[in-house]
Amino acid sequence: MKKLFLTATGLLTLATSAFAADLPAKAPMATKAPYIAPVIFSWTGCYVGVEGGGNWGRSSQVSRSGPTTGLPITGNFDLSGGIAGGTVGCNYQVSNVVVGIENDYSWTDKRGSAHDMLPFNTTAISATREKWIDTLRGRVGFAFDRFMIYGTAGAAFAGTNVSVSNPAFGTLTSSQNRTGWAAGVGGEYAVLADSWGAVSLKLEYLHADFGTKQYFNPAVATPVGTTIVTRDVKLSDDMVRAGVNVNFNWGGPAIPKY
């Protein structure tokens, strides 16, 4: 009886093993791919760059000495010229908002002139010229990843001169540095980003107003016995500039966005 039980047990074990061998192998459990966070560009950091474009403006001259005080020497006249220079600044980005400060210094040959009006000598030509312009401005922008639009405003400084030309005595010049304000809008796009920072292209418009300042003060006697009167000279700028900036970002040009 004992032998019969052992024999039956052995047969059952063999049958069970054979059945298990015929079952399909269990498929390995699928593993979920790790989540890779998307990245966005960061404008945080400092930059240096170059810029250039066109510079247009308006000027007028009004007498401020002698019996002609208050009379216009010229009407309003246009000025124009090129502009080129460099810029330096820093940005800080919080979410999509970018705040910063920028300083630029540019050479310009913006100039214009007009004939004097009666009762002044109508053969004389009065001219206004701008030689350089410097602006120190705050910027507030909104970033769409690598593209940013911004508004800007601050102080403006310019080196200028006013000249009076007449065939009888040649040309006399008076120079002044001017202080005013500047404001504008622009857009900037990062075309290249790397571990050290980024290269961006920008296009902006700036308006600068320098109000009124006196030239030829005191009045100047000419070699032929006439007088160049003291004058108030108005000056404004409208600049369109394109530029290239090299951005050195704090902590890399891209940050994860969760």
C-alpha positions as CSV (number, residue, x, y, z in Angstrom):
1,M,0.0,0.0,0.0
2,K,2.9,2.3,0.9
3,K,4.6,1.6,-2.4
4,L,1.4,2.4,-4.3
5,F,1.1,5.8,-2.6
6,L,4.7,6.7,-3.4
7,T,4.2,5.7,-7.0
8,A,1.1,7.8,-7.3
9,T,2.8,10.8,-5.7
10,G,5.7,10.6,-8.1
11,L,3.4,10.4,-11.2
12,L,1.5,13.5,-10.0
13,T,4.7,15.5,-9.5
14,L,5.9,14.6,-13.0
15,A,2.6,15.5,-14.6
16,T,2.5,18.9,-12.8
17,S,6.1,19.7,-13.9
18,A,5.3,18.8,-17.5
19,F,2.2,21.0,-17.5
20,A,4.1,23.9,-16.0
21,A,6.7,23.6,-18.7
22,D,4.1,23.8,-21.4
23,L,2.8,27.2,-20.0
24,P,3.9,30.4,-21.9
25,A,6.7,32.4,-20.2
26,K,5.4,35.3,-18.1
27,A,6.0,38.6,-20.0
28,P,8.4,41.1,-18.2
29,M,6.6,43.9,-16.4
30,A,6.7,47.1,-18.4
31,T,8.6,50.1,-16.9
32,K,7.5,53.7,-17.3
33,A,9.9,56.0,-19.1
34,P,11.4,58.7,-16.9
35,Y,9.8,62.2,-17.2
36,I,12.0,64.7,-18.9
37,A,11.1,68.2,-18.0
38,P,10.9,70.7,-20.9
39,V,13.3,73.7,-20.7
40,I,12.8,77.4,-21.4
41,F,15.4,80.0,-22.2
42,S,16.4,82.4,-19.4
43,W,17.3,86.1,-20.0
44,T,18.9,86.4,-16.5
45,G,22.4,87.7,-16.9
46,C,24.6,90.5,-18.3
47,Y,25.5,91.3,-21.8
48,V,27.6,93.4,-24.1
49,G,26.8,94.3,-27.7
50,V,27.1,96.6,-30.7
51,E,24.3,98.5,-32.5
52,G,23.7,100.8,-35.4
53,G,21.0,102.4,-37.5
54,G,19.5,105.8,-38.4
55,N,19.0,108.9,-36.3
56,W,16.5,111.6,-37.2
57,G,15.3,114.7,-35.3
58,R,14.0,118.2,-35.2
59,S,15.6,121.5,-34.1
60,S,14.8,125.2,-34.1
61,Q,16.7,128.4,-33.0
62,V,15.2,131.5,-31.2
63,S,17.0,134.7,-30.3
64,R,17.7,135.4,-26.7
65,S,19.8,138.6,-26.8
66,G,19.5,142.2,-27.9
67,P,16.4,143.8,-29.5
68,T,15.5,140.6,-31.3
69,T,15.0,138.6,-28.1
70,G,12.1,136.1,-28.6
71,L,12.1,136.3,-32.4
72,P,12.7,133.0,-34.3
73,I,16.0,132.8,-36.1
74,T,14.9,129.7,-38.0
75,G,11.7,127.8,-38.2
76,N,11.7,124.1,-37.3
77,F,14.0,122.1,-39.5
78,D,14.9,118.4,-39.8
79,L,18.1,116.6,-38.8
80,S,19.3,113.2,-39.9
81,G,22.4,111.0,-39.9
82,G,23.8,107.6,-39.0
83,I,24.4,106.1,-35.5
84,A,26.7,103.3,-34.3
85,G,28.1,102.3,-31.0
86,G,28.1,99.8,-28.2
87,T,25.9,98.7,-25.3
88,V,26.2,97.0,-21.9
89,G,23.4,95.8,-19.6
90,C,22.0,93.2,-17.2
91,N,18.6,91.4,-17.0
92,Y,16.8,89.5,-14.4
93,Q,13.9,87.2,-15.3
94,V,11.0,86.2,-13.0
95,S,8.5,83.9,-14.7
96,N,7.9,85.6,-18.1
97,V,8.8,89.1,-16.8
98,V,12.3,90.5,-17.5
99,V,13.6,93.6,-15.8
100,G,17.0,95.2,-16.5
101,I,19.2,98.2,-17.0
102,E,21.1,99.2,-20.1
103,N,23.7,101.8,-21.0
104,D,24.7,102.6,-24.6
105,Y,27.1,105.1,-26.1
106,S,27.0,105.9,-29.8
107,W,28.7,108.1,-32.4
108,T,26.3,110.0,-34.7
109,D,26.6,112.5,-37.5
110,K,23.1,113.8,-37.2
111,R,22.8,117.3,-38.5
112,G,20.5,119.8,-40.2
113,S,20.4,123.5,-41.1
114,A,18.2,126.3,-42.3
115,H,18.5,129.9,-43.6
116,D,18.0,132.6,-41.0
117,M,14.7,134.5,-41.3
118,L,14.0,138.2,-41.3
119,P,14.9,140.4,-39.5
120,F,18.1,138.4,-39.3
121,N,20.6,138.2,-42.3
122,T,18.9,135.7,-44.7
123,T,22.2,134.9,-46.3
124,A,23.3,133.3,-43.0
125,I,22.8,129.6,-42.4
126,S,22.2,128.3,-38.8
127,A,22.9,124.6,-38.2
128,T,22.5,122.1,-35.4
129,R,24.7,119.0,-35.1
130,E,24.8,116.1,-32.8
131,K,28.2,114.3,-32.4
132,W,27.5,111.6,-29.8
133,I,24.6,110.3,-27.8
134,D,24.6,108.2,-24.5
135,T,21.5,106.7,-22.8
136,L,21.0,105.1,-19.4
137,R,17.7,103.3,-19.3
138,G,15.6,100.8,-17.4
139,R,14.0,98.0,-19.4
140,V,10.8,95.9,-18.6
141,G,10.0,93.1,-21.0
142,F,7.8,90.0,-21.5
143,A,9.6,86.8,-22.6
144,F,8.2,84.2,-24.9
145,D,11.0,81.7,-24.4
146,R,13.8,83.0,-26.7
147,F,11.8,86.1,-27.9
148,M,11.3,89.1,-25.7
149,I,9.4,92.4,-26.3
150,Y,10.3,95.3,-24.0
151,G,9.7,98.9,-23.1
152,T,12.5,101.2,-22.0
153,A,12.9,104.7,-20.5
154,G,15.6,106.7,-18.8
155,A,18.1,109.5,-19.2
156,A,19.8,110.7,-22.4
157,F,23.0,112.7,-22.9
158,A,24.4,114.2,-26.1
159,G,27.4,116.2,-27.4
160,T,26.2,119.0,-29.8
161,N,27.3,122.1,-31.5
162,V,25.5,125.0,-33.3
163,S,27.1,126.9,-36.1
164,V,26.4,130.1,-38.0
165,S,27.8,130.4,-41.5
166,N,27.9,133.5,-43.7
167,P,30.0,134.3,-46.8
168,A,31.1,137.5,-45.1
169,F,32.9,135.9,-42.1
170,G,32.9,132.1,-42.6
171,T,31.6,129.8,-39.8
172,L,31.4,130.3,-36.0
173,T,30.6,127.4,-33.7
174,S,29.3,127.0,-30.2
175,S,29.4,123.6,-28.4
176,Q,27.3,122.3,-25.5
177,N,26.6,118.9,-23.9
178,R,22.9,118.2,-23.5
179,T,20.8,116.2,-20.9
180,G,17.3,114.9,-21.5
181,W,15.2,111.8,-21.5
182,A,14.7,108.8,-23.8
183,A,12.0,106.2,-24.1
184,G,11.1,103.5,-26.6
185,V,10.2,99.9,-27.4
186,G,12.0,96.9,-28.9
187,G,12.3,93.2,-29.5
188,E,15.1,90.8,-29.0
189,Y,15.5,87.2,-30.1
190,A,18.2,84.7,-28.9
191,V,19.5,83.0,-32.1
192,L,22.1,80.9,-30.3
193,A,22.3,79.4,-26.8
194,D,25.1,77.5,-25.2
195,S,26.4,76.6,-21.7
196,W,28.2,80.0,-21.4
197,G,25.2,82.1,-22.5
198,A,23.6,83.2,-25.8
199,V,23.8,85.5,-28.8
200,S,20.7,87.6,-29.5
201,L,19.6,90.0,-32.2
202,K,17.5,93.1,-31.4
203,L,15.6,95.9,-33.1
204,E,14.5,99.0,-31.2
205,Y,13.1,102.5,-31.5
206,L,14.0,105.3,-29.2
207,H,12.8,108.9,-28.9
208,A,15.0,111.3,-27.0
209,D,14.1,114.9,-26.1
210,F,16.8,117.4,-25.0
211,G,14.5,120.4,-24.5
212,T,16.1,123.8,-25.0
213,K,19.6,125.0,-24.3
214,Q,21.5,128.3,-25.0
215,Y,24.4,128.7,-27.4
216,F,26.6,131.7,-28.2
217,N,26.2,133.0,-24.7
218,P,27.4,135.7,-24.5
219,A,26.7,137.0,-28.0
220,V,29.7,136.9,-30.4
221,A,30.9,139.8,-32.5
222,T,32.0,138.8,-36.0
223,P,35.1,140.1,-37.9
224,V,32.8,142.2,-40.1
225,G,31.1,144.0,-37.3
226,T,27.9,142.0,-37.0
227,T,26.7,140.0,-34.0
228,I,25.9,136.3,-33.6
229,V,23.1,136.5,-31.0
230,T,22.6,134.2,-28.1
231,R,20.0,131.6,-29.0
232,D,17.8,128.9,-27.5
233,V,18.1,125.7,-29.5
234,K,15.6,122.9,-29.3
235,L,16.7,119.3,-30.1
236,S,15.0,115.9,-30.3
237,D,16.0,112.5,-31.7
238,D,14.2,109.5,-33.2
239,M,16.5,106.5,-33.5
240,V,15.9,103.1,-35.1
241,R,18.7,100.7,-34.3
242,A,19.5,97.1,-34.9
243,G,22.0,95.3,-32.7
244,V,23.8,92.1,-31.6
245,N,24.2,91.2,-28.0
246,V,26.4,88.5,-26.3
247,N,24.6,87.4,-23.2
248,F,26.5,85.9,-20.3
249,N,23.8,84.2,-18.2
250,W,23.9,83.4,-14.5
251,G,23.6,79.6,-14.1
252,G,23.2,78.7,-17.8
253,P,20.9,79.8,-20.6
254,A,18.1,77.3,-20.0
255,I,16.1,76.3,-16.9
256,P,13.7,73.4,-16.4
257,K,10.0,74.1,-16.5
258,Y,7.8,71.7,-14.4
